[in-house]
Amino acid sequence: MRSYKIVLGEFLLILASVLIFRSIWMLLDRIPVMNLEFGIWASLIMGVAIALVSLVMLNGYVNTKTGKEDSA
């Protein structure tokens, strides 16, 4: 019974994230600058930068939890 609740919770989380993603996408489409080439490139660069920051943060957290130190 416990695993059923976990699977249901994960499914609901996935459904919620799809709805949030779709809503953000449609809201950004309403901003005129986001439909220009500049807006698309700016959005791509911001997305890549945010993804890199989050990956570095997560990697640092995982390394401290596993006892590994950064070699760089």
Contacts in CASP RR format, 6 or more apart in sequence:
PFRMAT RR
TARGET T0000
AUTHOR 0000-0000-0000
METHOD contacts of the structure
MODEL  1
MRSYKIVLGEFLLILASVLIFRSIWMLLDRIPVMNLEFGIWASLIMGVAI
ALVSLVMLNGYVNTKTGKEDSA
28 34 0 8 1.000
28 43 0 8 1.000
29 35 0 8 1.000
33 39 0 8 1.000
34 40 0 8 1.000
34 43 0 8 1.000
60 70 0 8 1.000
63 69 0 8 1.000
63 70 0 8 1.000
END
